[in-house]
Structure formats: C-alpha cells, structure tokens
Amino acid sequence: MSEASGQPLSSKIATTFRQDVVKEVLKSKFQNPKNKITEDAVELVAEIAKVMVVEAAARAAQQASSENKKRVGLEHAEAILPQMMLDFP
C-alpha cells in the first residue's frame, strides 16, 4: 500500500493489460475449445495480473534500494520471485 494515501499502489497505475490478449491467453489453456469466458472474468484476471506486476516491480525496487543500487535490474526481480510465488500461489 502507498503510505501517503492508504490506497494500493496498483490503483494509481493507469497501465492495464489488453483484455483481448488476456482472453486469448486464457483460451489457449482451455482443454475444451467449446469453453467460454465472460468479459467480467477477463477483466478480473487482467486486474489481478496488473496487481501482481506492480507488486513485483515495487518489491524489486525495494530490493535494489536495500542494496544501495540506483537502478533495478533483472537480478533484483529474480531475488523477489521466490517470495512472490509464496505470496501469490
């Protein structure tokens, strides 16, 4: 959460995942091609993906900061992944 306003950081980010792309990714994993997915479900999955990406970026930035680095690198993202996997099973 953002300390200043008490709102989650993800609510302040305007970037989103394209819903048509999310829908196609989901459909590619369906066992039965006749399965359908509602637009509400696609919207929810896109929002969850956004929250996870923002959280990962924030954690990687915090990791870089704790190492007194001015730039976030791949090594910082890799360092936070194990805990992210536990927090978002």
PyMOL Python script that loads the backbone (N, CA, C, O; Angstrom):
from pymol import cmd

cmd.read_pdbstr("""\
ATOM      1  N   MET A   1       0.831  -1.189   0.000  1.00  0.00           N
ATOM      2  CA  MET A   1       0.000   0.000   0.000  1.00  0.00           C
ATOM      3  C   MET A   1       0.870   1.244   0.000  1.00  0.00           C
ATOM      4  O   MET A   1       1.977   1.257   0.537  1.00  0.00           O
ATOM      5  N   SER A   2       0.353   2.258  -0.598  1.00  0.00           N
ATOM      6  CA  SER A   2       1.025   3.543  -0.596  1.00  0.00           C
ATOM      7  C   SER A   2       0.885   4.155   0.789  1.00  0.00           C
ATOM      8  O   SER A   2      -0.221   4.248   1.320  1.00  0.00           O
ATOM      9  N   GLU A   3       2.000   4.571   1.374  1.00  0.00           N
ATOM     10  CA  GLU A   3       1.955   5.100   2.732  1.00  0.00           C
ATOM     11  C   GLU A   3       1.225   6.435   2.815  1.00  0.00           C
ATOM     12  O   GLU A   3       0.558   6.707   3.813  1.00  0.00           O
ATOM     13  N   ALA A   4       1.334   7.254   1.812  1.00  0.00           N
ATOM     14  CA  ALA A   4       0.771   8.599   1.871  1.00  0.00           C
ATOM     15  C   ALA A   4      -0.753   8.612   1.876  1.00  0.00           C
ATOM     16  O   ALA A   4      -1.355   9.355   2.651  1.00  0.00           O
ATOM     17  N   SER A   5      -1.381   7.817   1.041  1.00  0.00           N
ATOM     18  CA  SER A   5      -2.831   7.905   0.903  1.00  0.00           C
ATOM     19  C   SER A   5      -3.575   6.702   1.453  1.00  0.00           C
ATOM     20  O   SER A   5      -4.796   6.754   1.597  1.00  0.00           O
ATOM     21  N   GLY A   6      -2.876   5.627   1.763  1.00  0.00           N
ATOM     22  CA  GLY A   6      -3.543   4.425   2.232  1.00  0.00           C
ATOM     23  C   GLY A   6      -4.160   3.607   1.114  1.00  0.00           C
ATOM     24  O   GLY A   6      -4.779   2.576   1.377  1.00  0.00           O
ATOM     25  N   GLN A   7      -4.006   4.047  -0.136  1.00  0.00           N
ATOM     26  CA  GLN A   7      -4.541   3.324  -1.286  1.00  0.00           C
ATOM     27  C   GLN A   7      -3.467   2.411  -1.856  1.00  0.00           C
ATOM     28  O   GLN A   7      -2.279   2.731  -1.799  1.00  0.00           O
ATOM     29  N   PRO A   8      -3.886   1.269  -2.410  1.00  0.00           N
ATOM     30  CA  PRO A   8      -2.896   0.397  -3.040  1.00  0.00           C
ATOM     31  C   PRO A   8      -2.210   1.106  -4.206  1.00  0.00           C
ATOM     32  O   PRO A   8      -2.831   1.882  -4.931  1.00  0.00           O
ATOM     33  N   LEU A   9      -0.943   0.830  -4.368  1.00  0.00           N
ATOM     34  CA  LEU A   9      -0.173   1.433  -5.457  1.00  0.00           C
ATOM     35  C   LEU A   9      -0.788   1.108  -6.807  1.00  0.00           C
ATOM     36  O   LEU A   9      -0.789   1.948  -7.707  1.00  0.00           O
ATOM     37  N   SER A  10      -1.317  -0.114  -6.958  1.00  0.00           N
ATOM     38  CA  SER A  10      -1.875  -0.522  -8.249  1.00  0.00           C
ATOM     39  C   SER A  10      -3.069   0.329  -8.664  1.00  0.00           C
ATOM     40  O   SER A  10      -3.365   0.427  -9.854  1.00  0.00           O
ATOM     41  N   SER A  11      -3.763   0.948  -7.705  1.00  0.00           N
ATOM     42  CA  SER A  11      -4.906   1.791  -8.057  1.00  0.00           C
ATOM     43  C   SER A  11      -4.462   3.119  -8.666  1.00  0.00           C
ATOM     44  O   SER A  11      -5.269   3.828  -9.268  1.00  0.00           O
ATOM     45  N   LYS A  12      -3.191   3.455  -8.512  1.00  0.00           N
ATOM     46  CA  LYS A  12      -2.671   4.711  -9.048  1.00  0.00           C
ATOM     47  C   LYS A  12      -1.993   4.525 -10.408  1.00  0.00           C
ATOM     48  O   LYS A  12      -1.570   5.502 -11.027  1.00  0.00           O
ATOM     49  N   ILE A  13      -1.891   3.296 -10.868  1.00  0.00           N
ATOM     50  CA  ILE A  13      -1.229   2.989 -12.130  1.00  0.00           C
ATOM     51  C   ILE A  13      -2.278   2.920 -13.233  1.00  0.00           C
ATOM     52  O   ILE A  13      -3.245   2.165 -13.128  1.00  0.00           O
ATOM     53  N   ALA A  14      -2.090   3.701 -14.283  1.00  0.00           N
ATOM     54  CA  ALA A  14      -3.082   3.752 -15.365  1.00  0.00           C
ATOM     55  C   ALA A  14      -2.898   2.620 -16.375  1.00  0.00           C
ATOM     56  O   ALA A  14      -3.838   2.281 -17.095  1.00  0.00           O
ATOM     57  N   THR A  15      -1.723   2.041 -16.439  1.00  0.00           N
ATOM     58  CA  THR A  15      -1.449   0.981 -17.401  1.00  0.00           C
ATOM     59  C   THR A  15      -2.272  -0.259 -17.085  1.00  0.00           C
ATOM     60  O   THR A  15      -2.462  -0.613 -15.921  1.00  0.00           O
ATOM     61  N   THR A  16      -2.756  -0.910 -18.128  1.00  0.00           N
ATOM     62  CA  THR A  16      -3.517  -2.145 -17.954  1.00  0.00           C
ATOM     63  C   THR A  16      -3.052  -3.163 -18.985  1.00  0.00           C
ATOM     64  O   THR A  16      -2.314  -2.835 -19.913  1.00  0.00           O
ATOM     65  N   PHE A  17      -3.493  -4.391 -18.809  1.00  0.00           N
ATOM     66  CA  PHE A  17      -3.266  -5.419 -19.811  1.00  0.00           C
ATOM     67  C   PHE A  17      -4.407  -5.353 -20.810  1.00  0.00           C
ATOM     68  O   PHE A  17      -5.560  -5.152 -20.431  1.00  0.00           O
ATOM     69  N   ARG A  18      -4.090  -5.520 -22.077  1.00  0.00           N
ATOM     70  CA  ARG A  18      -5.150  -5.550 -23.095  1.00  0.00           C
ATOM     71  C   ARG A  18      -6.024  -6.765 -22.857  1.00  0.00           C
ATOM     72  O   ARG A  18      -5.535  -7.891 -22.770  1.00  0.00           O
ATOM     73  N   GLN A  19      -7.328  -6.526 -22.751  1.00  0.00           N
ATOM     74  CA  GLN A  19      -8.239  -7.611 -22.420  1.00  0.00           C
ATOM     75  C   GLN A  19      -8.333  -8.649 -23.530  1.00  0.00           C
ATOM     76  O   GLN A  19      -8.558  -9.827 -23.250  1.00  0.00           O
ATOM     77  N   ASP A  20      -8.165  -8.239 -24.780  1.00  0.00           N
ATOM     78  CA  ASP A  20      -8.202  -9.227 -25.860  1.00  0.00           C
ATOM     79  C   ASP A  20      -7.020 -10.188 -25.762  1.00  0.00           C
ATOM     80  O   ASP A  20      -7.149 -11.370 -26.079  1.00  0.00           O
ATOM     81  N   VAL A  21      -5.871  -9.679 -25.324  1.00  0.00           N
ATOM     82  CA  VAL A  21      -4.698 -10.532 -25.151  1.00  0.00           C
ATOM     83  C   VAL A  21      -4.903 -11.480 -23.970  1.00  0.00           C
ATOM     84  O   VAL A  21      -4.593 -12.668 -24.065  1.00  0.00           O
ATOM     85  N   VAL A  22      -5.421 -10.959 -22.864  1.00  0.00           N
ATOM     86  CA  VAL A  22      -5.699 -11.792 -21.691  1.00  0.00           C
ATOM     87  C   VAL A  22      -6.667 -12.905 -22.059  1.00  0.00           C
ATOM     88  O   VAL A  22      -6.474 -14.058 -21.674  1.00  0.00           O
ATOM     89  N   LYS A  23      -7.704 -12.558 -22.803  1.00  0.00           N
ATOM     90  CA  LYS A  23      -8.708 -13.549 -23.202  1.00  0.00           C
ATOM     91  C   LYS A  23      -8.082 -14.645 -24.060  1.00  0.00           C
ATOM     92  O   LYS A  23      -8.371 -15.825 -23.865  1.00  0.00           O
ATOM     93  N   GLU A  24      -7.230 -14.265 -25.003  1.00  0.00           N
ATOM     94  CA  GLU A  24      -6.589 -15.257 -25.869  1.00  0.00           C
ATOM     95  C   GLU A  24      -5.636 -16.156 -25.083  1.00  0.00           C
ATOM     96  O   GLU A  24      -5.556 -17.355 -25.347  1.00  0.00           O
ATOM     97  N   VAL A  25      -4.920 -15.588 -24.129  1.00  0.00           N
ATOM     98  CA  VAL A  25      -4.026 -16.403 -23.296  1.00  0.00           C
ATOM     99  C   VAL A  25      -4.840 -17.411 -22.492  1.00  0.00           C
ATOM    100  O   VAL A  25      -4.475 -18.584 -22.410  1.00  0.00           O
ATOM    101  N   LEU A  26      -5.932 -16.959 -21.905  1.00  0.00           N
ATOM    102  CA  LEU A  26      -6.793 -17.869 -21.142  1.00  0.00           C
ATOM    103  C   LEU A  26      -7.365 -18.959 -22.041  1.00  0.00           C
ATOM    104  O   LEU A  26      -7.356 -20.137 -21.684  1.00  0.00           O
ATOM    105  N   LYS A  27      -7.861 -18.559 -23.204  1.00  0.00           N
ATOM    106  CA  LYS A  27      -8.459 -19.528 -24.127  1.00  0.00           C
ATOM    107  C   LYS A  27      -7.436 -20.557 -24.600  1.00  0.00           C
ATOM    108  O   LYS A  27      -7.789 -21.707 -24.861  1.00  0.00           O
ATOM    109  N   SER A  28      -6.190 -20.157 -24.709  1.00  0.00           N
ATOM    110  CA  SER A  28      -5.152 -21.087 -25.171  1.00  0.00           C
ATOM    111  C   SER A  28      -4.912 -22.219 -24.175  1.00  0.00           C
ATOM    112  O   SER A  28      -4.348 -23.255 -24.527  1.00  0.00           O
ATOM    113  N   LYS A  29      -5.343 -22.017 -22.936  1.00  0.00           N
ATOM    114  CA  LYS A  29      -5.148 -23.033 -21.902  1.00  0.00           C
ATOM    115  C   LYS A  29      -6.392 -23.888 -21.670  1.00  0.00           C
ATOM    116  O   LYS A  29      -6.349 -24.826 -20.874  1.00  0.00           O
ATOM    117  N   PHE A  30      -7.484 -23.587 -22.338  1.00  0.00           N
ATOM    118  CA  PHE A  30      -8.706 -24.382 -22.183  1.00  0.00           C
ATOM    119  C   PHE A  30      -8.493 -25.778 -22.760  1.00  0.00           C
ATOM    120  O   PHE A  30      -7.922 -25.930 -23.840  1.00  0.00           O
ATOM    121  N   GLN A  31      -8.953 -26.791 -22.036  1.00  0.00           N
ATOM    122  CA  GLN A  31      -8.897 -28.171 -22.526  1.00  0.00           C
ATOM    123  C   GLN A  31      -9.947 -28.382 -23.614  1.00  0.00           C
ATOM    124  O   GLN A  31      -9.692 -29.047 -24.617  1.00  0.00           O
ATOM    125  N   ASN A  32     -11.130 -27.807 -23.402  1.00  0.00           N
ATOM    126  CA  ASN A  32     -12.255 -27.966 -24.323  1.00  0.00           C
ATOM    127  C   ASN A  32     -12.435 -26.661 -25.099  1.00  0.00           C
ATOM    128  O   ASN A  32     -12.699 -25.627 -24.485  1.00  0.00           O
ATOM    129  N   PRO A  33     -12.304 -26.673 -26.421  1.00  0.00           N
ATOM    130  CA  PRO A  33     -12.431 -25.433 -27.200  1.00  0.00           C
ATOM    131  C   PRO A  33     -13.826 -24.811 -27.141  1.00  0.00           C
ATOM    132  O   PRO A  33     -13.999 -23.660 -27.540  1.00  0.00           O
ATOM    133  N   LYS A  34     -14.814 -25.545 -26.657  1.00  0.00           N
ATOM    134  CA  LYS A  34     -16.169 -25.007 -26.535  1.00  0.00           C
ATOM    135  C   LYS A  34     -16.346 -24.179 -25.261  1.00  0.00           C
ATOM    136  O   LYS A  34     -17.361 -23.502 -25.099  1.00  0.00           O
ATOM    137  N   ASN A  35     -15.369 -24.230 -24.361  1.00  0.00           N
ATOM    138  CA  ASN A  35     -15.460 -23.437 -23.133  1.00  0.00           C
ATOM    139  C   ASN A  35     -15.494 -21.951 -23.469  1.00  0.00           C
ATOM    140  O   ASN A  35     -14.894 -21.506 -24.448  1.00  0.00           O
ATOM    141  N   LYS A  36     -16.194 -21.208 -22.656  1.00  0.00           N
ATOM    142  CA  LYS A  36     -16.316 -19.755 -22.833  1.00  0.00           C
ATOM    143  C   LYS A  36     -15.830 -19.064 -21.562  1.00  0.00           C
ATOM    144  O   LYS A  36     -15.757 -19.672 -20.494  1.00  0.00           O
ATOM    145  N   ILE A  37     -15.503 -17.794 -21.700  1.00  0.00           N
ATOM    146  CA  ILE A  37     -15.117 -16.983 -20.546  1.00  0.00           C
ATOM    147  C   ILE A  37     -15.835 -15.648 -20.658  1.00  0.00           C
ATOM    148  O   ILE A  37     -15.882 -15.049 -21.733  1.00  0.00           O
ATOM    149  N   THR A  38     -16.391 -15.186 -19.550  1.00  0.00           N
ATOM    150  CA  THR A  38     -17.138 -13.929 -19.574  1.00  0.00           C
ATOM    151  C   THR A  38     -16.181 -12.740 -19.590  1.00  0.00           C
ATOM    152  O   THR A  38     -15.019 -12.850 -19.202  1.00  0.00           O
ATOM    153  N   GLU A  39     -16.688 -11.626 -20.039  1.00  0.00           N
ATOM    154  CA  GLU A  39     -15.884 -10.398 -20.057  1.00  0.00           C
ATOM    155  C   GLU A  39     -15.525  -9.965 -18.637  1.00  0.00           C
ATOM    156  O   GLU A  39     -14.447  -9.417 -18.406  1.00  0.00           O
ATOM    157  N   ASP A  40     -16.430 -10.212 -17.684  1.00  0.00           N
ATOM    158  CA  ASP A  40     -16.130  -9.883 -16.284  1.00  0.00           C
ATOM    159  C   ASP A  40     -14.940 -10.691 -15.780  1.00  0.00           C
ATOM    160  O   ASP A  40     -14.084 -10.166 -15.068  1.00  0.00           O
ATOM    161  N   ALA A  41     -14.888 -11.974 -16.152  1.00  0.00           N
ATOM    162  CA  ALA A  41     -13.773 -12.828 -15.735  1.00  0.00           C
ATOM    163  C   ALA A  41     -12.467 -12.354 -16.368  1.00  0.00           C
ATOM    164  O   ALA A  41     -11.428 -12.336 -15.707  1.00  0.00           O
ATOM    165  N   VAL A  42     -12.515 -11.976 -17.625  1.00  0.00           N
ATOM    166  CA  VAL A  42     -11.322 -11.472 -18.314  1.00  0.00           C
ATOM    167  C   VAL A  42     -10.845 -10.190 -17.633  1.00  0.00           C
ATOM    168  O   VAL A  42      -9.648 -10.006 -17.414  1.00  0.00           O
ATOM    169  N   GLU A  43     -11.776  -9.314 -17.304  1.00  0.00           N
ATOM    170  CA  GLU A  43     -11.435  -8.059 -16.628  1.00  0.00           C
ATOM    171  C   GLU A  43     -10.788  -8.331 -15.271  1.00  0.00           C
ATOM    172  O   GLU A  43      -9.817  -7.672 -14.900  1.00  0.00           O
ATOM    173  N   LEU A  44     -11.323  -9.292 -14.540  1.00  0.00           N
ATOM    174  CA  LEU A  44     -10.780  -9.641 -13.230  1.00  0.00           C
ATOM    175  C   LEU A  44      -9.364 -10.209 -13.351  1.00  0.00           C
ATOM    176  O   LEU A  44      -8.479  -9.829 -12.584  1.00  0.00           O
ATOM    177  N   VAL A  45      -9.146 -11.100 -14.292  1.00  0.00           N
ATOM    178  CA  VAL A  45      -7.816 -11.680 -14.494  1.00  0.00           C
ATOM    179  C   VAL A  45      -6.820 -10.589 -14.897  1.00  0.00           C
ATOM    180  O   VAL A  45      -5.680 -10.593 -14.434  1.00  0.00           O
ATOM    181  N   ALA A  46      -7.236  -9.670 -15.743  1.00  0.00           N
ATOM    182  CA  ALA A  46      -6.362  -8.566 -16.155  1.00  0.00           C
ATOM    183  C   ALA A  46      -5.994  -7.692 -14.962  1.00  0.00           C
ATOM    184  O   ALA A  46      -4.849  -7.252 -14.848  1.00  0.00           O
ATOM    185  N   GLU A  47      -6.941  -7.438 -14.080  1.00  0.00           N
ATOM    186  CA  GLU A  47      -6.668  -6.619 -12.892  1.00  0.00           C
ATOM    187  C   GLU A  47      -5.729  -7.349 -11.931  1.00  0.00           C
ATOM    188  O   GLU A  47      -4.830  -6.735 -11.356  1.00  0.00           O
ATOM    189  N   ILE A  48      -5.933  -8.645 -11.756  1.00  0.00           N
ATOM    190  CA  ILE A  48      -5.046  -9.432 -10.891  1.00  0.00           C
ATOM    191  C   ILE A  48      -3.629  -9.434 -11.460  1.00  0.00           C
ATOM    192  O   ILE A  48      -2.662  -9.293 -10.711  1.00  0.00           O
ATOM    193  N   ALA A  49      -3.502  -9.591 -12.766  1.00  0.00           N
ATOM    194  CA  ALA A  49      -2.183  -9.564 -13.404  1.00  0.00           C
ATOM    195  C   ALA A  49      -1.509  -8.214 -13.181  1.00  0.00           C
ATOM    196  O   ALA A  49      -0.311  -8.155 -12.903  1.00  0.00           O
ATOM    197  N   LYS A  50      -2.270  -7.137 -13.300  1.00  0.00           N
ATOM    198  CA  LYS A  50      -1.731  -5.793 -13.074  1.00  0.00           C
ATOM    199  C   LYS A  50      -1.220  -5.656 -11.645  1.00  0.00           C
ATOM    200  O   LYS A  50      -0.121  -5.151 -11.420  1.00  0.00           O
ATOM    201  N   VAL A  51      -2.017  -6.107 -10.682  1.00  0.00           N
ATOM    202  CA  VAL A  51      -1.623  -6.014  -9.275  1.00  0.00           C
ATOM    203  C   VAL A  51      -0.331  -6.794  -9.040  1.00  0.00           C
ATOM    204  O   VAL A  51       0.561  -6.327  -8.331  1.00  0.00           O
ATOM    205  N   MET A  52      -0.233  -7.976  -9.631  1.00  0.00           N
ATOM    206  CA  MET A  52       0.965  -8.793  -9.441  1.00  0.00           C
ATOM    207  C   MET A  52       2.200  -8.144 -10.067  1.00  0.00           C
ATOM    208  O   MET A  52       3.282  -8.178  -9.481  1.00  0.00           O
ATOM    209  N   VAL A  53       2.048  -7.563 -11.235  1.00  0.00           N
ATOM    210  CA  VAL A  53       3.180  -6.913 -11.902  1.00  0.00           C
ATOM    211  C   VAL A  53       3.629  -5.679 -11.122  1.00  0.00           C
ATOM    212  O   VAL A  53       4.827  -5.457 -10.946  1.00  0.00           O
ATOM    213  N   VAL A  54       2.679  -4.882 -10.658  1.00  0.00           N
ATOM    214  CA  VAL A  54       3.020  -3.693  -9.869  1.00  0.00           C
ATOM    215  C   VAL A  54       3.705  -4.109  -8.569  1.00  0.00           C
ATOM    216  O   VAL A  54       4.690  -3.495  -8.158  1.00  0.00           O
ATOM    217  N   GLU A  55       3.186  -5.143  -7.927  1.00  0.00           N
ATOM    218  CA  GLU A  55       3.787  -5.636  -6.683  1.00  0.00           C
ATOM    219  C   GLU A  55       5.206  -6.141  -6.928  1.00  0.00           C
ATOM    220  O   GLU A  55       6.111  -5.855  -6.144  1.00  0.00           O
ATOM    221  N   ALA A  56       5.400  -6.882  -8.000  1.00  0.00           N
ATOM    222  CA  ALA A  56       6.737  -7.387  -8.322  1.00  0.00           C
ATOM    223  C   ALA A  56       7.707  -6.235  -8.592  1.00  0.00           C
ATOM    224  O   ALA A  56       8.852  -6.269  -8.143  1.00  0.00           O
ATOM    225  N   ALA A  57       7.255  -5.230  -9.314  1.00  0.00           N
ATOM    226  CA  ALA A  57       8.108  -4.072  -9.599  1.00  0.00           C
ATOM    227  C   ALA A  57       8.469  -3.326  -8.316  1.00  0.00           C
ATOM    228  O   ALA A  57       9.614  -2.913  -8.133  1.00  0.00           O
ATOM    229  N   ALA A  58       7.489  -3.157  -7.432  1.00  0.00           N
ATOM    230  CA  ALA A  58       7.741  -2.464  -6.165  1.00  0.00           C
ATOM    231  C   ALA A  58       8.721  -3.256  -5.298  1.00  0.00           C
ATOM    232  O   ALA A  58       9.623  -2.684  -4.686  1.00  0.00           O
ATOM    233  N   ARG A  59       8.536  -4.561  -5.254  1.00  0.00           N
ATOM    234  CA  ARG A  59       9.448  -5.393  -4.457  1.00  0.00           C
ATOM    235  C   ARG A  59      10.855  -5.390  -5.042  1.00  0.00           C
ATOM    236  O   ARG A  59      11.834  -5.342  -4.297  1.00  0.00           O
ATOM    237  N   ALA A  60      10.964  -5.440  -6.361  1.00  0.00           N
ATOM    238  CA  ALA A  60      12.279  -5.405  -6.996  1.00  0.00           C
ATOM    239  C   ALA A  60      12.962  -4.059  -6.732  1.00  0.00           C
ATOM    240  O   ALA A  60      14.170  -4.010  -6.504  1.00  0.00           O
ATOM    241  N   ALA A  61      12.197  -2.981  -6.764  1.00  0.00           N
ATOM    242  CA  ALA A  61      12.752  -1.655  -6.468  1.00  0.00           C
ATOM    243  C   ALA A  61      13.223  -1.584  -5.021  1.00  0.00           C
ATOM    244  O   ALA A  61      14.274  -1.012  -4.731  1.00  0.00           O
ATOM    245  N   GLN A  62      12.450  -2.162  -4.125  1.00  0.00           N
ATOM    246  CA  GLN A  62      12.837  -2.178  -2.712  1.00  0.00           C
ATOM    247  C   GLN A  62      14.110  -3.013  -2.523  1.00  0.00           C
ATOM    248  O   GLN A  62      14.986  -2.647  -1.740  1.00  0.00           O
ATOM    249  N   GLN A  63      14.204  -4.126  -3.237  1.00  0.00           N
ATOM    250  CA  GLN A  63      15.397  -4.975  -3.173  1.00  0.00           C
ATOM    251  C   GLN A  63      16.616  -4.197  -3.658  1.00  0.00           C
ATOM    252  O   GLN A  63      17.672  -4.239  -3.027  1.00  0.00           O
ATOM    253  N   ALA A  64      16.475  -3.492  -4.771  1.00  0.00           N
ATOM    254  CA  ALA A  64      17.586  -2.694  -5.296  1.00  0.00           C
ATOM    255  C   ALA A  64      17.983  -1.609  -4.301  1.00  0.00           C
ATOM    256  O   ALA A  64      19.169  -1.363  -4.081  1.00  0.00           O
ATOM    257  N   SER A  65      16.996  -0.971  -3.709  1.00  0.00           N
ATOM    258  CA  SER A  65      17.260   0.079  -2.726  1.00  0.00           C
ATOM    259  C   SER A  65      18.006  -0.474  -1.513  1.00  0.00           C
ATOM    260  O   SER A  65      18.909   0.173  -0.982  1.00  0.00           O
ATOM    261  N   SER A  66      17.622  -1.670  -1.083  1.00  0.00           N
ATOM    262  CA  SER A  66      18.287  -2.270   0.082  1.00  0.00           C
ATOM    263  C   SER A  66      19.745  -2.618  -0.215  1.00  0.00           C
ATOM    264  O   SER A  66      20.553  -2.774   0.700  1.00  0.00           O
ATOM    265  N   GLU A  67      20.070  -2.737  -1.496  1.00  0.00           N
ATOM    266  CA  GLU A  67      21.448  -2.996  -1.921  1.00  0.00           C
ATOM    267  C   GLU A  67      22.157  -1.701  -2.329  1.00  0.00           C
ATOM    268  O   GLU A  67      23.245  -1.736  -2.904  1.00  0.00           O
ATOM    269  N   ASN A  68      21.532  -0.563  -2.027  1.00  0.00           N
ATOM    270  CA  ASN A  68      22.070   0.760  -2.366  1.00  0.00           C
ATOM    271  C   ASN A  68      22.322   0.931  -3.860  1.00  0.00           C
ATOM    272  O   ASN A  68      23.286   1.579  -4.267  1.00  0.00           O
ATOM    273  N   LYS A  69      21.451   0.349  -4.666  1.00  0.00           N
ATOM    274  CA  LYS A  69      21.536   0.481  -6.120  1.00  0.00           C
ATOM    275  C   LYS A  69      20.557   1.553  -6.581  1.00  0.00           C
ATOM    276  O   LYS A  69      19.498   1.738  -5.983  1.00  0.00           O
ATOM    277  N   LYS A  70      20.917   2.249  -7.639  1.00  0.00           N
ATOM    278  CA  LYS A  70      20.055   3.291  -8.186  1.00  0.00           C
ATOM    279  C   LYS A  70      19.169   2.780  -9.307  1.00  0.00           C
ATOM    280  O   LYS A  70      18.208   3.445  -9.693  1.00  0.00           O
ATOM    281  N   ARG A  71      19.482   1.605  -9.831  1.00  0.00           N
ATOM    282  CA  ARG A  71      18.699   1.005 -10.913  1.00  0.00           C
ATOM    283  C   ARG A  71      18.245  -0.388 -10.507  1.00  0.00           C
ATOM    284  O   ARG A  71      18.949  -1.129  -9.821  1.00  0.00           O
ATOM    285  N   VAL A  72      17.055  -0.709 -10.953  1.00  0.00           N
ATOM    286  CA  VAL A  72      16.521  -2.051 -10.719  1.00  0.00           C
ATOM    287  C   VAL A  72      16.925  -2.921 -11.899  1.00  0.00           C
ATOM    288  O   VAL A  72      16.690  -2.574 -13.056  1.00  0.00           O
ATOM    289  N   GLY A  73      17.527  -4.040 -11.591  1.00  0.00           N
ATOM    290  CA  GLY A  73      17.965  -4.952 -12.639  1.00  0.00           C
ATOM    291  C   GLY A  73      17.261  -6.293 -12.545  1.00  0.00           C
ATOM    292  O   GLY A  73      16.489  -6.554 -11.623  1.00  0.00           O
ATOM    293  N   LEU A  74      17.545  -7.117 -13.508  1.00  0.00           N
ATOM    294  CA  LEU A  74      16.963  -8.450 -13.551  1.00  0.00           C
ATOM    295  C   LEU A  74      17.279  -9.227 -12.281  1.00  0.00           C
ATOM    296  O   LEU A  74      16.447  -9.994 -11.797  1.00  0.00           O
ATOM    297  N   GLU A  75      18.469  -9.033 -11.746  1.00  0.00           N
ATOM    298  CA  GLU A  75      18.856  -9.749 -10.527  1.00  0.00           C
ATOM    299  C   GLU A  75      17.950  -9.397  -9.346  1.00  0.00           C
ATOM    300  O   GLU A  75      17.735 -10.224  -8.460  1.00  0.00           O
ATOM    301  N   HIS A  76      17.423  -8.181  -9.333  1.00  0.00           N
ATOM    302  CA  HIS A  76      16.510  -7.782  -8.257  1.00  0.00           C
ATOM    303  C   HIS A  76      15.147  -8.446  -8.430  1.00  0.00           C
ATOM    304  O   HIS A  76      14.526  -8.880  -7.459  1.00  0.00           O
ATOM    305  N   ALA A  77      14.696  -8.518  -9.668  1.00  0.00           N
ATOM    306  CA  ALA A  77      13.432  -9.212  -9.940  1.00  0.00           C
ATOM    307  C   ALA A  77      13.564 -10.693  -9.601  1.00  0.00           C
ATOM    308  O   ALA A  77      12.651 -11.284  -9.026  1.00  0.00           O
ATOM    309  N   GLU A  78      14.687 -11.285  -9.954  1.00  0.00           N
ATOM    310  CA  GLU A  78      14.904 -12.700  -9.645  1.00  0.00           C
ATOM    311  C   GLU A  78      14.960 -12.936  -8.137  1.00  0.00           C
ATOM    312  O   GLU A  78      14.512 -13.977  -7.656  1.00  0.00           O
ATOM    313  N   ALA A  79      15.499 -11.989  -7.401  1.00  0.00           N
ATOM    314  CA  ALA A  79      15.627 -12.149  -5.949  1.00  0.00           C
ATOM    315  C   ALA A  79      14.277 -12.154  -5.239  1.00  0.00           C
ATOM    316  O   ALA A  79      14.130 -12.796  -4.200  1.00  0.00           O
ATOM    317  N   ILE A  80      13.289 -11.445  -5.789  1.00  0.00           N
ATOM    318  CA  ILE A  80      11.989 -11.360  -5.111  1.00  0.00           C
ATOM    319  C   ILE A  80      11.021 -12.451  -5.563  1.00  0.00           C
ATOM    320  O   ILE A  80       9.981 -12.647  -4.934  1.00  0.00           O
ATOM    321  N   LEU A  81      11.342 -13.155  -6.634  1.00  0.00           N
ATOM    322  CA  LEU A  81      10.413 -14.153  -7.176  1.00  0.00           C
ATOM    323  C   LEU A  81      10.041 -15.278  -6.213  1.00  0.00           C
ATOM    324  O   LEU A  81       8.863 -15.626  -6.142  1.00  0.00           O
ATOM    325  N   PRO A  82      10.981 -15.866  -5.468  1.00  0.00           N
ATOM    326  CA  PRO A  82      10.562 -16.950  -4.565  1.00  0.00           C
ATOM    327  C   PRO A  82       9.481 -16.520  -3.569  1.00  0.00           C
ATOM    328  O   PRO A  82       8.517 -17.252  -3.347  1.00  0.00           O
ATOM    329  N   GLN A  83       9.638 -15.348  -2.974  1.00  0.00           N
ATOM    330  CA  GLN A  83       8.624 -14.885  -2.022  1.00  0.00           C
ATOM    331  C   GLN A  83       7.319 -14.534  -2.728  1.00  0.00           C
ATOM    332  O   GLN A  83       6.240 -14.761  -2.181  1.00  0.00           O
ATOM    333  N   MET A  84       7.406 -13.985  -3.935  1.00  0.00           N
ATOM    334  CA  MET A  84       6.183 -13.695  -4.705  1.00  0.00           C
ATOM    335  C   MET A  84       5.407 -14.979  -4.973  1.00  0.00           C
ATOM    336  O   MET A  84       4.179 -14.999  -4.886  1.00  0.00           O
ATOM    337  N   MET A  85       6.122 -16.042  -5.298  1.00  0.00           N
ATOM    338  CA  MET A  85       5.463 -17.328  -5.565  1.00  0.00           C
ATOM    339  C   MET A  85       4.739 -17.832  -4.321  1.00  0.00           C
ATOM    340  O   MET A  85       3.683 -18.455  -4.427  1.00  0.00           O
ATOM    341  N   LEU A  86       5.296 -17.570  -3.158  1.00  0.00           N
ATOM    342  CA  LEU A  86       4.646 -17.980  -1.909  1.00  0.00           C
ATOM    343  C   LEU A  86       3.466 -17.078  -1.570  1.00  0.00           C
ATOM    344  O   LEU A  86       2.452 -17.547  -1.053  1.00  0.00           O
ATOM    345  N   ASP A  87       3.593 -15.793  -1.857  1.00  0.00           N
ATOM    346  CA  ASP A  87       2.534 -14.837  -1.525  1.00  0.00           C
ATOM    347  C   ASP A  87       1.359 -14.899  -2.489  1.00  0.00           C
ATOM    348  O   ASP A  87       0.227 -14.599  -2.110  1.00  0.00           O
ATOM    349  N   PHE A  88       1.620 -15.288  -3.738  1.00  0.00           N
ATOM    350  CA  PHE A  88       0.577 -15.397  -4.759  1.00  0.00           C
ATOM    351  C   PHE A  88       0.596 -16.815  -5.328  1.00  0.00           C
ATOM    352  O   PHE A  88       1.070 -17.025  -6.444  1.00  0.00           O
ATOM    353  N   PRO A  89       0.088 -17.784  -4.573  1.00  0.00           N
ATOM    354  CA  PRO A  89       0.178 -19.187  -5.033  1.00  0.00           C
ATOM    355  C   PRO A  89      -0.636 -19.461  -6.282  1.00  0.00           C
ATOM    356  O   PRO A  89      -0.651 -20.590  -6.774  1.00  0.00           O
TER     357      PRO A  89
END
""", "prot")
cmd.dss("prot")
cmd.show_as("cartoon", "prot")
cmd.util.cbc("prot")
cmd.orient("prot")
